[in-house]
């Protein structure tokens, strides 16, 4: 993919002390992944466009930031390594860094009702409308009407009403009322967790 210059390949390792997967907040991840779970290219941590931010190498020393766009977790995001994206409509998203624990979700099947990530762009590329907003799309899927379903004063993709295709959102386009979001499904997961080691450039 043009957005991912290189990455490690899944060459088996003999030493058990060398990490090939990262649990928890993945603060120790130092790999070259530079594409989010939703397929967005990461923005350099030293850049301030299109996303202005305070997560800079100077403000977060020792957290792996630098003049690069590799996924990191400088500020203890609970689901792991992430990055700002180069898409003006998608501020940030988590990255698909391999997780060791099977109990920690990095993909969502079925209706994706437990998805709580920051994806805010639909499959068709439309920016999501906040769940607390009623313009341009008037609706009844509000936090008060659907408690416990992850809705709030944000525009992150959710599935409060059991849509069969998974997480979705209303869009900010008056001509496109709503659409599904491209939340990572488990069928696309790599069961081998691609450990660090030998690598190659990607196409």
Backbone as numpy.savetxt, mean C-alpha at the origin, in Angstrom:
# Nx Ny Nz CAx CAy CAz Cx Cy Cz
8.99 -4.69 -14.90 8.15 -3.50 -14.90 9.02 -2.25 -14.90
8.71 -1.21 -15.69 9.55 -0.02 -15.75 9.67 0.72 -14.41
8.70 0.53 -13.51 8.71 1.24 -12.24 9.57 0.55 -11.18
9.96 -0.69 -11.39 10.80 -1.43 -10.43 12.10 -1.77 -11.13
13.17 -0.97 -10.89 14.43 -1.14 -11.62 15.07 -2.48 -11.36
15.17 -2.87 -10.08 15.75 -4.17 -9.75 15.21 -4.64 -8.42
15.37 -5.92 -8.15 14.98 -6.49 -6.87 15.71 -7.80 -6.70
15.74 -8.31 -5.44 16.37 -9.59 -5.19 15.56 -10.72 -5.81
16.24 -11.82 -6.14 15.58 -12.99 -6.69 15.45 -14.05 -5.61
14.60 -15.02 -5.84 14.28 -16.02 -4.81 15.27 -17.16 -4.75
16.56 -16.82 -4.64 17.59 -17.86 -4.50 17.61 -18.34 -3.06
17.49 -19.66 -2.80 17.45 -20.15 -1.41 18.71 -19.83 -0.64
18.57 -19.57 0.66 19.69 -19.30 1.56 19.85 -20.44 2.55
21.08 -20.68 2.96 21.35 -21.71 3.96 21.30 -21.14 5.37
21.75 -19.90 5.53 21.82 -19.30 6.86 20.45 -18.85 7.32
20.03 -19.31 8.49 18.72 -18.92 9.01 18.74 -17.54 9.64
19.92 -17.00 9.92 19.99 -15.70 10.57 19.80 -14.53 9.64
19.68 -14.80 8.35 19.54 -13.74 7.35 18.07 -13.61 6.96
17.51 -12.44 7.12 16.06 -12.27 6.94 15.67 -12.36 5.48
14.62 -13.12 5.19 14.01 -13.14 3.87 12.55 -12.70 3.96
12.11 -12.42 5.18 10.77 -11.90 5.41 10.83 -11.03 6.67
9.85 -10.13 6.79 9.89 -9.14 7.86 8.52 -9.04 8.51
8.48 -9.25 9.81 7.22 -9.20 10.53 6.97 -7.82 11.13
5.83 -7.68 11.77 5.53 -6.47 12.50 5.53 -5.23 11.62
6.21 -4.20 12.09 6.23 -2.93 11.36 7.31 -2.89 10.28
8.13 -3.91 10.19 9.16 -4.02 9.14 10.12 -2.83 9.14
10.42 -2.32 10.32 11.31 -1.16 10.41 12.73 -1.49 9.99
13.11 -2.77 10.01 14.46 -3.17 9.63 14.56 -3.56 8.16
13.50 -3.40 7.40 13.58 -3.73 5.97 14.47 -2.73 5.25
15.47 -3.23 4.51 16.41 -2.37 3.77 16.55 -2.83 2.32
15.53 -3.49 1.80 15.55 -3.95 0.42 15.23 -2.86 -0.58
15.22 -3.21 -1.88 15.05 -2.21 -2.95 13.64 -2.10 -3.49
12.63 -2.65 -2.82 11.27 -2.56 -3.34 10.85 -1.10 -3.46
10.36 -0.73 -4.63 10.02 0.68 -4.88 8.67 0.83 -5.60
7.82 -0.17 -5.44 6.47 -0.15 -5.98 5.51 -0.57 -4.88
4.37 0.11 -4.76 3.42 -0.19 -3.70 2.58 -1.42 -4.02
1.81 -1.87 -3.04 0.90 -3.00 -3.25 -0.09 -2.73 -4.37
-0.45 -1.47 -4.55 -1.41 -1.11 -5.60 -0.74 -0.83 -6.94
0.58 -1.02 -7.01 1.28 -0.87 -8.27 1.78 0.53 -8.57
1.72 1.43 -7.59 2.20 2.80 -7.80 3.71 2.88 -7.59
4.37 3.69 -8.40 5.81 3.92 -8.24 6.05 4.81 -7.02
7.06 4.47 -6.23 7.39 5.25 -5.04 8.10 6.55 -5.39
7.86 7.55 -4.56 8.54 8.85 -4.67 9.80 8.81 -3.82
10.85 9.48 -4.25 12.07 9.57 -3.44 11.78 10.25 -2.11
12.43 9.77 -1.07 12.24 10.36 0.26 12.79 11.78 0.32
13.73 12.12 -0.56 14.30 13.47 -0.59 13.48 14.42 -1.46
12.47 13.89 -2.16 11.64 14.73 -3.03 10.43 15.26 -2.27
9.92 16.38 -2.73 8.73 16.99 -2.12 7.61 17.18 -3.14
7.72 16.48 -4.26 6.70 16.57 -5.29 6.54 15.20 -5.96
5.31 14.75 -6.20 4.06 15.49 -5.98 3.57 15.51 -4.53
4.21 14.72 -3.65 3.77 14.65 -2.26 4.71 15.43 -1.35
4.24 16.53 -0.78 5.00 17.23 0.23 4.89 16.50 1.56
5.99 16.40 2.32 5.97 15.58 3.54 7.13 15.94 4.47
7.06 15.38 5.67 8.11 15.61 6.68 8.94 14.37 6.96
8.67 13.27 6.24 9.42 12.02 6.45 10.70 12.06 5.63
11.65 12.87 6.07 12.90 13.06 5.35 14.04 12.38 6.10
15.16 12.13 5.41 16.31 11.53 6.09 16.78 12.34 7.30
16.72 13.66 7.22 17.16 14.49 8.34 16.21 14.36 9.53
14.91 14.25 9.26 13.94 14.17 10.35 13.82 12.77 10.95
14.22 11.76 10.19 14.11 10.37 10.66 15.45 9.63 10.44
16.51 10.07 11.13 17.81 9.41 10.94 17.78 7.96 11.43
18.56 7.13 10.76 18.67 5.74 11.17 17.51 4.86 10.75
16.60 5.39 9.94 15.43 4.61 9.56 15.50 4.13 8.11
16.67 4.27 7.49 16.85 3.74 6.14 16.45 4.67 5.02
16.07 5.91 5.35 15.71 6.86 4.31 16.98 7.40 3.65
16.83 7.93 2.44 17.96 8.49 1.73 17.51 9.04 0.39
18.46 9.29 -0.50 18.15 9.81 -1.82 17.75 8.65 -2.74
16.68 7.97 -2.35 16.16 6.81 -3.08 14.66 6.73 -2.85
14.00 5.81 -3.53 12.55 5.65 -3.38 12.20 4.24 -2.91
13.06 3.64 -2.10 12.81 2.30 -1.60 11.82 2.34 -0.43
10.98 1.34 -0.34 9.98 1.25 0.73 10.65 1.17 2.10
10.15 1.94 3.03 10.68 1.96 4.39 9.52 2.23 5.36
9.81 2.20 6.66 8.79 2.55 7.66 9.43 3.41 8.74
9.64 4.69 8.44 10.31 5.56 9.41 9.44 5.96 10.60
8.12 5.90 10.44 7.22 6.48 11.45 6.28 5.45 12.09
6.68 4.19 12.06 5.96 3.13 12.78 4.54 2.89 12.29
4.34 2.94 10.97 3.03 2.56 10.43 2.78 1.09 10.78
1.58 0.76 11.27 1.37 -0.56 11.86 1.46 -1.73 10.89
1.21 -1.52 9.60 1.17 -2.64 8.66 2.48 -2.86 7.91
3.53 -2.07 8.24 4.82 -2.35 7.63 5.35 -1.27 6.72
6.33 -1.66 5.87 7.03 -0.73 4.99 6.05 -0.10 4.00
6.34 1.17 3.65 5.45 1.93 2.79 6.26 2.99 2.05
5.58 3.77 1.21 6.24 4.91 0.56 5.19 5.89 0.07
5.61 7.14 -0.13 4.78 8.10 -0.86 4.83 7.71 -2.34
3.78 8.00 -3.09 3.76 7.61 -4.49 3.93 8.81 -5.41
4.23 8.52 -6.67 4.37 9.58 -7.67 3.04 9.90 -8.34
1.97 9.28 -7.87 0.62 9.56 -8.36 0.01 10.65 -7.47
-0.31 11.82 -8.03 -0.86 12.91 -7.21 -2.15 12.53 -6.48
-2.90 11.54 -7.00 -4.16 11.15 -6.39 -4.02 10.08 -5.31
-2.86 9.46 -5.21 -2.61 8.42 -4.20 -1.41 8.84 -3.37
-1.67 9.42 -2.19 -0.57 10.01 -1.41 0.46 8.98 -1.00
0.01 7.84 -0.43 0.96 6.81 0.00 0.25 5.47 0.04
1.04 4.42 0.14 0.47 3.09 0.27 1.54 2.17 0.84
1.07 1.05 1.39 2.00 0.03 1.87 2.64 -0.68 0.68
3.77 -1.32 0.96 4.49 -2.09 -0.06 4.34 -3.59 0.24
4.48 -4.39 -0.76 4.31 -5.84 -0.60 5.55 -6.54 -0.11
6.16 -6.03 0.96 7.34 -6.68 1.53 6.90 -8.02 2.14
7.58 -9.11 1.86 7.17 -10.43 2.38 7.08 -10.44 3.90
6.00 -11.04 4.41 5.81 -11.18 5.85 5.97 -12.64 6.25
6.56 -12.86 7.41 6.81 -14.22 7.86 5.59 -14.85 8.51
4.83 -14.06 9.25 3.71 -14.61 10.02 2.49 -14.75 9.14
1.89 -15.94 9.16 0.70 -16.16 8.35 -0.50 -15.42 8.91
-0.45 -15.04 10.18 -1.57 -14.34 10.79 -1.63 -12.87 10.47
-0.59 -12.35 9.81 -0.54 -10.92 9.50 -0.88 -10.72 8.03
-2.00 -10.10 7.75 -2.51 -10.03 6.38 -1.68 -9.09 5.53
-1.28 -9.57 4.35 -0.67 -8.70 3.34 -1.44 -8.79 2.04
-2.55 -9.55 2.06 -3.44 -9.66 0.91 -4.83 -9.97 1.44
-5.82 -9.69 0.60 -7.21 -9.80 1.06 -8.05 -10.46 -0.01
-8.66 -11.59 0.30 -9.54 -12.29 -0.63 -11.00 -11.98 -0.33
-11.89 -12.54 -1.13 -13.31 -12.41 -0.88 -13.79 -10.98 -0.96
-14.61 -10.59 0.01 -15.18 -9.25 0.01 -14.24 -8.20 0.58
-13.12 -8.62 1.15 -12.09 -7.68 1.65 -12.65 -6.72 2.70
-13.57 -7.19 3.53 -14.19 -6.33 4.54 -13.20 -5.90 5.62
-12.10 -6.67 5.81 -11.12 -6.33 6.84 -9.96 -5.50 6.29
-10.03 -5.08 5.04 -8.97 -4.24 4.49 -8.99 -2.87 5.17
-7.83 -2.46 5.70 -7.72 -1.16 6.37 -6.52 -0.36 5.86
-6.11 -0.62 4.64 -4.99 0.10 4.05 -5.37 1.47 3.52
-4.37 2.20 2.95 -4.61 3.59 2.52 -4.91 3.76 1.03
-5.25 2.69 0.32 -5.53 2.83 -1.11 -6.71 3.79 -1.31
-6.52 4.79 -2.19 -7.53 5.83 -2.39 -7.76 6.15 -3.86
-7.44 5.18 -4.72 -7.66 5.31 -6.16 -8.34 4.04 -6.64
-9.32 4.16 -7.53 -10.05 3.00 -8.01 -9.27 2.25 -9.10
-9.81 1.10 -9.49 -9.19 0.31 -10.55 -9.09 1.11 -11.85
-10.04 2.00 -12.07 -10.05 2.80 -13.31 -9.22 4.07 -13.17
-8.60 4.28 -12.01 -7.73 5.44 -11.83 -8.40 6.67 -11.27
-9.65 6.56 -10.83 -10.36 7.70 -10.27 -9.99 7.90 -8.79
-9.89 9.17 -8.38 -9.62 9.47 -6.98 -10.88 9.23 -6.15
-10.71 8.64 -4.97 -11.84 8.33 -4.10 -12.36 9.58 -3.38
-13.65 9.60 -3.13 -14.29 10.65 -2.35 -14.28 10.25 -0.87
-14.16 11.23 0.01 -14.22 10.94 1.45 -15.58 10.35 1.81
-15.56 9.41 2.75 -16.82 8.79 3.20 -17.70 9.79 3.95
-17.11 10.84 4.50 -17.88 11.86 5.21 -18.41 12.95 4.27
-18.00 12.91 3.00 -18.45 13.92 2.03 -19.72 13.45 1.33
-20.50 14.40 0.85 -21.73 14.11 0.12 -21.71 14.76 -1.27
-20.53 15.14 -1.72 -20.39 15.75 -3.03 -19.06 15.31 -3.65
-19.04 14.95 -4.92 -20.17 15.01 -5.86 -21.16 13.85 -5.72
-20.83 12.83 -4.90 -21.72 11.67 -4.76 -22.46 11.73 -3.42
-23.76 11.93 -3.46 -24.58 11.79 -2.27 -24.81 10.32 -1.97
-24.76 9.92 -0.69 -24.83 8.49 -0.38 -25.18 8.27 1.09
-25.47 7.01 1.42 -25.80 6.64 2.80 -24.73 5.78 3.46
-23.63 5.54 2.76 -22.53 4.73 3.33 -21.63 5.64 4.18
-22.13 6.04 5.32 -21.41 6.95 6.20 -20.89 6.19 7.42
-19.90 6.76 8.13 -19.41 6.11 9.35 -20.51 5.86 10.38
-21.47 6.77 10.49 -22.56 6.58 11.46 -23.48 5.43 11.06
-23.71 5.27 9.77 -24.62 4.23 9.30 -23.96 2.85 9.23
-22.64 2.83 9.12 -21.91 1.56 9.00 -20.75 1.51 10.00
-21.05 1.51 11.29 -19.98 1.50 12.30 -19.18 0.19 12.25
-17.89 0.29 12.57 -17.04 -0.89 12.60 -16.59 -1.39 11.25
-16.88 -0.63 10.20 -16.50 -1.09 8.86 -15.31 -0.34 8.28
-14.65 0.47 9.12 -13.43 1.14 8.67 -13.66 2.48 8.00
-14.90 2.95 7.97 -15.17 4.26 7.37 -14.74 5.36 8.34
-14.51 6.56 7.81 -14.10 7.69 8.64 -13.94 8.92 7.78
-13.29 9.94 8.33 -13.05 11.19 7.61 -11.83 11.02 6.70
-11.92 10.07 5.78 -10.84 9.75 4.85 -11.47 9.21 3.56
-10.64 8.99 2.55 -11.14 8.46 1.28 -10.49 7.13 0.93
-10.18 6.32 1.94 -9.56 5.03 1.70 -10.61 3.99 1.28
-10.23 3.10 0.40 -11.14 2.07 -0.10 -11.57 1.14 1.03
-12.85 0.86 1.10 -13.43 -0.02 2.11 -14.60 -0.80 1.48
-15.17 -1.72 2.24 -16.36 -2.44 1.78 -17.37 -2.54 2.92
-18.08 -1.45 3.19 -19.01 -1.46 4.33 -20.28 -2.27 4.09
-20.64 -2.47 2.81 -21.95 -3.03 2.50 -21.89 -4.36 1.75
-20.77 -5.07 1.93 -20.64 -6.44 1.40 -20.73 -6.52 -0.13
-20.12 -5.56 -0.82 -20.05 -5.66 -2.28 -19.24 -6.91 -2.64
-19.72 -7.74 -3.55 -19.07 -9.03 -3.80 -17.68 -8.94 -4.40
-17.36 -7.82 -5.07 -16.07 -7.68 -5.73 -14.96 -7.16 -4.85
-15.28 -6.84 -3.57 -14.24 -6.38 -2.66 -14.32 -4.90 -2.34
-13.22 -4.36 -1.84 -13.16 -2.97 -1.41 -13.44 -2.02 -2.58
-14.07 -0.89 -2.26 -14.49 0.07 -3.28 -14.56 1.46 -2.67
-14.92 2.44 -3.50 -15.16 3.79 -2.99 -16.01 4.57 -3.99
-16.65 5.62 -3.49 -17.26 6.61 -4.37 -16.12 7.45 -4.96
-16.31 7.96 -6.16 -15.24 8.72 -6.79 -15.55 10.22 -6.80
-14.52 11.01 -7.05 -14.67 12.46 -7.13 -15.07 12.91 -8.53
-15.28 11.95 -9.43 -15.72 12.25 -10.79 -17.25 12.19 -10.83
-17.93 13.30 -11.13 -19.39 13.29 -11.16 -19.97 12.27 -12.13
-19.19 11.87 -13.14 -19.67 10.92 -14.15 -19.43 9.48 -13.76
-18.67 9.23 -12.71 -18.33 7.87 -12.27 -18.68 7.75 -10.79
-19.86 7.20 -10.48 -20.34 7.21 -9.09 -19.43 6.43 -8.15
-19.08 5.19 -8.51 -18.21 4.38 -7.64 -17.51 3.32 -8.48
-16.49 2.74 -7.89 -15.77 1.67 -8.58 -15.02 0.85 -7.54
-14.68 -0.36 -7.91 -13.84 -1.20 -7.05 -12.41 -0.68 -7.05
-11.68 -1.05 -6.01 -10.27 -0.68 -5.89 -9.40 -1.92 -6.11
-8.18 -1.69 -6.51 -7.29 -2.81 -6.83 -6.50 -3.23 -5.58
-7.22 -3.68 -4.56 -6.58 -4.18 -3.35 -5.92 -5.51 -3.66
-4.74 -5.70 -3.12 -3.95 -6.90 -3.41 -4.69 -8.15 -2.95
-4.86 -9.11 -3.86 -5.50 -10.37 -3.53 -4.45 -11.45 -3.30
-4.83 -12.45 -2.51 -3.85 -13.47 -2.11 -3.46 -14.39 -3.25
-4.27 -14.49 -4.29 -3.91 -15.34 -5.42 -2.62 -14.87 -6.08
-2.32 -13.57 -5.91 -1.11 -13.03 -6.54 0.10 -13.10 -5.61
-0.09 -13.61 -4.39 1.01 -13.68 -3.45 2.09 -14.63 -3.94
3.32 -14.37 -3.60 4.43 -15.27 -3.92 4.65 -16.18 -2.72
4.33 -17.49 -2.83 4.42 -18.38 -1.67 5.84 -18.60 -1.19
6.83 -18.30 -2.03 8.23 -18.54 -1.64 8.86 -17.36 -0.91
8.15 -16.21 -0.83 8.62 -15.04 -0.08 9.95 -14.47 -0.55
10.36 -14.78 -1.78 11.55 -14.21 -2.40 12.58 -13.63 -1.45
13.49 -14.45 -0.92 14.51 -13.95 0.00 15.53 -13.07 -0.68
16.27 -12.31 0.12 17.36 -11.50 -0.44 18.47 -12.41 -0.94
19.32 -11.85 -1.82 20.44 -12.62 -2.35 20.72 -12.19 -3.75
20.79 -13.15 -4.69 21.04 -12.83 -6.09 19.89 -11.99 -6.63
20.19 -11.15 -7.63 19.18 -10.24 -8.14 19.36 -10.01 -9.62
18.42 -9.33 -10.26 18.51 -8.99 -11.68 17.68 -7.75 -11.93
17.95 -7.07 -13.07 17.10 -5.97 -13.49 15.80 -6.54 -14.02
14.70 -5.78 -13.91 13.40 -6.27 -14.37 13.07 -5.65 -15.72
12.12 -6.26 -16.41 11.68 -5.73 -17.69 10.45 -4.87 -17.51
